[in-house]
């Protein structure tokens, strides 16, 4: 009898302790049940990542160690004032992402010595969008009332028709939905390869950010760091099966997930050596205060998504972080309003020898001046436009990213181009 009582006490003690619940794996399984063809899309992404890592696919569009900028839009869905988190809380989460993905987090020194050489600076920067679809100015934060008491982890929050908010262009923005999620789920992320209108990350409102209304021990913004890792192609360290494989060579194999704050070393019968589990990795289930690193292998896997033809490649030409290219006034309060289409097209982009500048309005371009600037603001090229479609030679420019401006003042359009 005492033995049974002890087991029950142990069960309730463990159950009472807050544990991280990431719904990404279950979410993917449900998506595959509904649409089995998604398995092919996920496999294609996995194959492409492998080819990039094995150097058997064309080199990435980025230069070595180039910092990749990701425009972010945060959809705050609220029914109560508590759920309507402040802009300051949202901004604190962006700061956490940038510190964690750049290895600038103040707790990086807590990594055990045996794992410090494995740490990686992912060299990805996240910024709240300054330009919304259609050219409107924005701060990248959308607050929207919902009549829903909560959302299930089934993408309802991603559609206005279901009480949520429709995604912005998911090839140009990382969409993050912050809302009240049913049950114990803290969040989930969509792995690369899924439907565009569902692509992004969903986070429970009281674990988003590092200040404000937050729930310990998930009060340092690491839930979002973890789920964005899934969005960038990372798996859980244990590969979601006993002694599984996460596809990264420098993360030690481990039996399953860890929770709380284990004491180093945490060794199991699956551990390859006495160092045990890398439980301080952002892709485990430990408390926020015990997470502090990605590895170099995880960095390589994430950045492989930006290769030529990669699932996240178009982010290399996203310009949503640059407020100077906003063409209109503030984003309308109704974020679902249809905005006018952009009238100027620049193609191909990226390009090596030339780009075409075209407009469906035959009279829009002739007479305007085109100027090309590097990212330091130096003018590199100037050419008058004479036709509705103009061929601009750029082969004389060094490889890199440039800002292309057409016209002056309020009658100007701005684009970002990449010279290969």
C-alpha positions as CSV (number, residue, x, y, z in Angstrom):
1,X,0.0,0.0,0.0
2,X,2.8,2.4,0.9
3,X,4.5,1.6,-2.4
4,X,1.3,2.5,-4.4
5,X,0.9,5.7,-2.4
6,X,4.5,6.6,-3.1
7,X,4.0,6.0,-6.9
8,X,0.9,8.1,-6.9
9,X,2.7,10.9,-5.0
10,X,5.6,10.8,-7.5
11,X,3.1,10.9,-10.4
12,X,1.3,13.9,-9.2
13,X,4.5,15.7,-8.2
14,X,5.9,15.3,-11.7
15,X,2.6,16.1,-13.3
16,X,2.2,19.3,-11.3
17,X,5.5,20.6,-12.4
18,X,5.1,22.9,-15.5
19,X,6.5,21.2,-18.6
20,X,7.0,22.6,-22.0
21,X,4.4,21.4,-24.6
22,X,5.3,22.0,-28.2
23,X,2.5,21.0,-30.6
24,X,4.6,21.0,-33.8
25,X,5.0,17.3,-34.1
26,X,1.3,16.6,-33.5
27,X,0.4,19.4,-35.8
28,X,2.4,17.9,-38.7
29,X,0.9,14.5,-38.2
30,X,-2.6,15.9,-38.3
31,X,-1.8,17.9,-41.5
32,X,-0.5,14.7,-43.1
33,X,-3.7,12.8,-42.2
34,X,-5.8,15.5,-43.9
35,X,-3.4,15.9,-46.9
36,X,-1.1,12.9,-47.4
37,X,0.5,14.7,-50.4
38,X,2.3,17.0,-47.9
39,X,4.7,14.2,-47.2
40,X,6.2,14.7,-50.6
41,X,6.6,18.5,-50.0
42,X,8.3,17.9,-46.7
43,X,10.5,15.3,-48.2
44,X,11.5,17.6,-51.0
45,X,12.6,20.2,-48.5
46,X,14.6,17.6,-46.6
47,X,16.2,16.4,-49.7
48,X,17.2,20.0,-50.7
49,X,18.7,20.7,-47.3
50,X,20.7,17.5,-47.5
51,X,22.0,18.4,-51.0
52,X,23.1,21.9,-49.8
53,X,24.9,20.5,-46.8
54,X,26.6,17.9,-48.9
55,X,27.6,20.7,-51.4
56,X,25.9,18.8,-54.2
57,X,23.5,21.6,-55.0
58,X,24.2,25.1,-56.3
59,X,25.7,27.5,-53.7
60,X,23.4,29.6,-51.6
61,X,22.4,33.1,-52.7
62,X,24.0,34.6,-49.6
63,X,27.7,35.3,-49.1
64,X,29.7,33.5,-46.4
65,X,28.6,34.8,-43.0
66,X,26.1,37.3,-44.4
67,X,23.4,38.2,-41.9
68,X,19.9,37.2,-43.2
69,X,17.2,39.7,-42.3
70,X,13.7,38.3,-41.7
71,X,10.8,40.8,-41.6
72,X,8.3,39.8,-38.9
73,X,4.6,40.6,-38.5
74,X,3.0,39.8,-35.1
75,X,-0.8,39.3,-35.1
76,X,-1.9,39.8,-31.5
77,X,-5.4,38.2,-31.2
78,X,-7.2,39.1,-28.0
79,X,-10.6,38.8,-26.3
80,X,-9.5,40.2,-22.9
81,X,-7.2,43.1,-22.0
82,X,-4.8,40.6,-20.5
83,X,-4.4,38.8,-23.9
84,X,-3.9,42.1,-25.7
85,X,-0.1,42.2,-24.8
86,X,1.7,45.5,-25.2
87,X,3.9,46.6,-28.1
88,X,6.8,46.7,-25.6
89,X,6.2,43.0,-24.8
90,X,6.2,42.2,-28.5
91,X,9.5,44.1,-29.0
92,X,11.1,42.3,-26.1
93,X,10.5,39.0,-27.9
94,X,12.1,40.3,-31.1
95,X,15.1,41.2,-29.0
96,X,15.2,37.7,-27.5
97,X,15.1,36.2,-31.0
98,X,18.0,38.3,-32.2
99,X,20.1,37.6,-29.1
100,X,19.5,33.8,-29.3
101,X,20.0,33.5,-33.0
102,X,23.2,35.7,-32.9
103,X,24.7,34.0,-29.9
104,X,24.5,37.2,-28.0
105,X,22.2,36.0,-25.2
106,X,23.5,36.9,-21.8
107,X,23.2,33.4,-20.5
108,X,25.3,31.8,-23.2
109,X,28.1,31.5,-20.7
110,X,26.0,28.9,-18.9
111,X,26.7,26.3,-21.7
112,X,28.8,23.5,-20.2
113,X,32.4,23.7,-21.3
114,X,32.3,20.5,-23.3
115,X,29.6,21.9,-25.6
116,X,30.8,25.5,-26.0
117,X,32.9,24.7,-29.1
118,X,29.7,23.4,-30.7
119,X,27.8,26.7,-30.3
120,X,26.8,28.5,-33.5
121,X,25.9,32.1,-34.4
122,X,23.1,31.5,-36.9
123,X,23.5,35.0,-38.3
124,X,19.8,35.6,-38.8
125,X,18.3,38.9,-37.8
126,X,14.6,39.4,-37.1
127,X,13.0,42.9,-37.4
128,X,9.4,44.0,-37.0
129,X,8.2,44.9,-40.5
130,X,8.1,48.5,-41.4
131,X,6.5,48.0,-44.8
132,X,3.2,46.1,-45.2
133,X,1.9,44.4,-48.3
134,X,0.9,47.1,-50.8
135,X,3.6,49.6,-49.5
136,X,1.8,50.8,-46.4
137,X,3.8,52.0,-43.4
138,X,3.5,49.7,-40.4
139,X,5.2,48.9,-37.1
140,X,4.8,45.2,-37.7
141,X,2.3,44.6,-34.8
142,X,-1.4,44.0,-35.5
143,X,-3.8,44.1,-32.5
144,X,-7.1,42.4,-33.4
145,X,-10.1,41.6,-31.3
146,X,-11.5,38.1,-31.6
147,X,-14.7,36.7,-30.2
148,X,-13.1,33.3,-29.7
149,X,-12.4,32.3,-26.1
150,X,-9.4,30.3,-27.4
151,X,-7.9,28.6,-30.5
152,X,-7.0,25.0,-31.0
153,X,-3.6,24.1,-32.5
154,X,-5.3,23.7,-35.9
155,X,-4.6,27.0,-37.7
156,X,-8.0,28.6,-36.9
157,X,-6.1,31.7,-35.7
158,X,-4.6,32.2,-39.2
159,X,-8.0,33.0,-40.9
160,X,-10.2,36.1,-40.4
161,X,-13.2,33.9,-41.2
162,X,-12.5,31.8,-38.1
163,X,-11.9,34.7,-35.8
164,X,-8.2,35.0,-36.5
165,X,-6.0,37.1,-38.8
166,X,-5.0,36.3,-42.4
167,X,-1.3,35.8,-43.0
168,X,0.7,38.4,-44.8
169,X,2.8,37.1,-47.8
170,X,4.6,34.2,-46.1
171,X,7.4,34.3,-48.7
172,X,8.3,37.9,-47.5
173,X,7.2,37.9,-43.8
174,X,7.5,35.6,-40.8
175,X,4.0,35.6,-39.5
176,X,3.6,35.1,-35.7
177,X,0.2,34.7,-34.2
178,X,0.0,35.4,-30.5
179,X,-3.3,34.2,-28.9
180,X,-4.9,32.1,-26.3
181,X,-4.3,28.5,-27.2
182,X,-6.4,25.7,-25.7
183,X,-4.9,23.3,-23.2
184,X,-1.2,23.2,-22.2
185,X,0.2,23.9,-25.6
186,X,2.7,26.8,-25.5
187,X,3.1,27.0,-29.3
188,X,3.8,25.4,-32.6
189,X,5.6,26.2,-35.8
190,X,5.1,25.1,-39.4
191,X,8.1,23.3,-40.8
192,X,9.1,24.4,-44.3
193,X,7.2,22.7,-47.1
194,X,3.6,23.3,-45.9
195,X,0.8,25.4,-47.4
196,X,1.7,29.1,-47.8
197,X,-1.4,30.5,-46.0
198,X,-0.6,28.5,-42.9
199,X,3.1,29.2,-42.8
200,X,4.4,30.7,-39.6
201,X,4.5,30.4,-35.8
202,X,1.8,30.4,-33.1
203,X,2.6,31.3,-29.5
204,X,0.5,31.4,-26.3
205,X,0.1,35.0,-25.2
206,X,1.6,34.6,-21.7
207,X,4.9,33.0,-22.9
208,X,5.6,35.6,-25.6
209,X,8.4,38.0,-24.8
210,X,10.6,38.7,-21.8
211,X,8.6,41.5,-20.1
212,X,4.9,41.9,-19.3
213,X,2.2,39.3,-18.5
214,X,4.3,36.1,-18.5
215,X,4.1,32.6,-17.0
216,X,7.1,31.2,-15.2
217,X,9.2,29.2,-16.0
218,X,8.5,30.1,-19.7
219,X,9.0,33.9,-19.2
220,X,12.2,34.5,-21.2
221,X,10.9,34.2,-24.7
222,X,12.5,30.9,-25.5
223,X,9.2,29.3,-26.6
224,X,9.3,31.6,-29.7
225,X,13.0,30.8,-30.2
226,X,12.1,27.1,-30.2
227,X,9.1,27.4,-32.5
228,X,11.0,29.6,-35.0
229,X,13.6,26.9,-35.0
230,X,11.0,24.5,-36.4
231,X,10.0,27.2,-38.9
232,X,13.6,27.2,-40.0
233,X,13.7,23.4,-40.4
234,X,15.0,22.2,-37.1
235,X,13.6,19.1,-35.4
236,X,13.5,18.2,-31.7
237,X,16.9,16.8,-30.5
238,X,15.5,13.3,-30.0
239,X,13.9,13.2,-33.5
240,X,10.5,12.7,-31.9
241,X,11.2,9.0,-31.2
242,X,13.2,7.1,-28.6
243,X,16.9,7.6,-29.4
244,X,15.9,9.3,-32.6
245,X,17.8,11.5,-35.0
246,X,17.3,15.2,-35.5
247,X,19.4,15.3,-38.7
248,X,22.2,17.3,-37.1
249,X,25.6,15.7,-36.5
250,X,26.8,17.9,-33.6
251,X,23.8,17.4,-31.3
252,X,24.3,14.3,-29.3
253,X,21.7,11.5,-29.6
254,X,19.4,11.5,-26.6
255,X,16.7,9.1,-25.3
256,X,13.8,11.7,-25.3
257,X,13.0,15.2,-24.2
258,X,14.2,16.9,-21.0
259,X,12.1,19.2,-18.9
260,X,12.8,21.5,-16.0
261,X,16.5,22.3,-15.4
262,X,18.6,19.0,-15.4
263,X,21.9,18.8,-13.7
264,X,24.8,18.4,-16.1
265,X,25.7,15.7,-17.2
266,X,22.3,14.2,-18.0
267,X,23.2,10.7,-19.2
268,X,20.9,8.0,-20.4
269,X,21.4,4.6,-22.1
270,X,21.2,6.5,-25.4
271,X,24.0,8.9,-24.7
272,X,27.1,8.5,-26.9
273,X,29.5,9.5,-24.1
274,X,29.7,10.8,-20.6
275,X,28.7,14.3,-21.6
276,X,25.1,13.1,-22.0
277,X,22.3,15.2,-23.4
278,X,22.6,18.8,-24.8
279,X,19.6,19.7,-22.7
280,X,20.5,23.4,-22.8
281,X,19.8,23.5,-26.6
282,X,16.9,25.6,-27.7
283,X,15.3,22.5,-29.4
284,X,14.9,20.5,-26.2
285,X,11.9,21.0,-23.7
286,X,13.8,22.5,-20.8
287,X,12.7,25.7,-19.0
288,X,13.5,29.0,-20.6
289,X,16.3,29.8,-18.0
290,X,18.1,26.6,-18.9
291,X,18.1,27.0,-22.7
292,X,21.1,29.0,-24.2
293,X,22.4,27.6,-27.5
294,X,22.1,26.4,-31.1
295,X,24.9,24.4,-32.6
296,X,27.0,25.0,-35.7
297,X,25.2,22.0,-37.3
298,X,21.8,23.5,-36.6
299,X,23.0,26.8,-38.0
300,X,24.0,25.1,-41.3
301,X,20.7,23.3,-41.5
302,X,18.7,26.4,-41.0
303,X,20.7,28.5,-43.5
304,X,20.4,25.8,-46.1
305,X,16.8,26.8,-46.5
306,X,18.0,30.0,-48.2
307,X,19.9,28.3,-51.0
308,X,19.0,28.7,-54.6
309,X,15.5,27.2,-54.9
310,X,15.3,26.8,-51.1
311,X,12.0,27.1,-49.4
312,X,13.0,30.3,-47.6
313,X,15.1,31.7,-50.4
314,X,12.8,34.6,-51.2
315,X,13.4,36.2,-47.9
316,X,16.8,37.2,-49.2
317,X,15.0,39.8,-51.3
318,X,12.4,40.8,-48.8
319,X,12.5,44.5,-48.0
320,X,9.9,44.7,-45.3
321,X,12.4,45.9,-42.7
322,X,13.3,49.1,-44.6
323,X,10.9,52.0,-43.6
324,X,12.4,54.2,-46.4
325,X,10.6,52.3,-49.1
326,X,7.1,52.6,-47.7
327,X,5.1,54.2,-50.5
328,X,1.8,54.9,-48.7
329,X,0.4,56.1,-45.4
330,X,-0.1,54.0,-42.3
331,X,-1.6,50.5,-42.7
332,X,-5.4,50.8,-42.5
333,X,-6.9,49.8,-39.2
334,X,-8.7,46.9,-41.0
335,X,-5.6,44.9,-41.9
336,X,-7.7,42.7,-44.1
337,X,-8.5,45.5,-46.5
338,X,-7.5,44.8,-50.1
339,X,-4.5,47.0,-51.0
340,X,-3.7,48.3,-54.5
341,X,-1.3,46.2,-56.5
342,X,2.3,47.3,-56.9
343,X,2.6,48.7,-60.4
344,X,6.3,48.1,-61.1
345,X,7.9,44.7,-61.6
346,X,11.7,44.0,-61.4
347,X,12.8,40.7,-62.9
348,X,14.7,38.5,-62.8
349,X,15.7,39.0,-59.2
350,X,18.2,37.8,-58.1
351,X,20.1,38.5,-61.4
352,X,23.6,38.3,-62.8
353,X,23.8,40.4,-65.9
354,X,20.7,42.5,-66.1
355,X,17.2,43.2,-64.7
356,X,14.0,44.3,-66.5
357,X,12.0,47.2,-65.1
358,X,8.4,46.9,-66.3
359,X,5.0,48.4,-65.5
360,X,1.5,47.4,-66.7
361,X,0.8,51.1,-67.0
362,X,2.5,52.1,-70.3
363,X,2.9,55.7,-69.2
364,X,4.2,55.2,-65.7
365,X,7.9,54.6,-66.3
366,X,8.9,56.8,-69.3
367,X,10.6,60.0,-68.2
368,X,11.5,58.8,-64.7
369,X,15.1,58.4,-63.5
370,X,16.3,55.0,-62.1
371,X,19.0,55.1,-59.4
372,X,20.7,52.1,-57.8
373,X,22.3,52.4,-54.3
374,X,24.4,50.0,-52.3
375,X,23.4,49.3,-48.7
376,X,25.7,52.0,-47.4
377,X,23.7,54.6,-49.5
378,X,26.3,55.1,-52.2
379,X,24.8,55.7,-55.7
380,X,26.2,53.0,-58.0
381,X,24.1,53.5,-61.1
382,X,21.8,56.1,-62.7
383,X,19.8,55.7,-65.9
384,X,16.7,57.4,-67.4
385,X,13.8,55.2,-68.3
386,X,12.3,55.6,-71.7
387,X,9.9,52.7,-72.2
388,X,7.2,50.7,-70.3
389,X,9.8,47.9,-70.1
390,X,13.5,48.8,-69.7
391,X,16.6,46.5,-69.6
392,X,19.1,47.6,-67.0
393,X,22.6,46.2,-67.2
394,X,24.0,45.4,-63.7
395,X,26.9,43.1,-64.5
396,X,29.4,45.9,-63.6
397,X,28.1,45.9,-60.0
398,X,29.9,43.8,-57.4
399,X,27.8,40.9,-56.2
400,X,25.5,41.9,-53.3
401,X,22.2,43.5,-52.4
402,X,21.2,46.9,-53.7
403,X,18.3,49.4,-53.4
404,X,16.7,50.4,-56.7
405,X,14.8,53.6,-56.7
406,X,12.5,54.9,-59.5
407,X,11.3,58.5,-59.5
408,X,11.4,61.1,-56.8
409,X,9.4,62.2,-53.8
410,X,5.9,60.8,-53.3
411,X,6.0,59.6,-56.9
412,X,8.7,57.0,-56.4
413,X,8.9,53.3,-56.0
414,X,11.7,51.4,-54.3
415,X,12.8,47.8,-54.7
416,X,15.5,45.6,-53.4
417,X,17.6,43.6,-55.9
418,X,20.4,41.0,-55.5
419,X,23.3,40.9,-57.9
420,X,24.6,37.4,-58.1
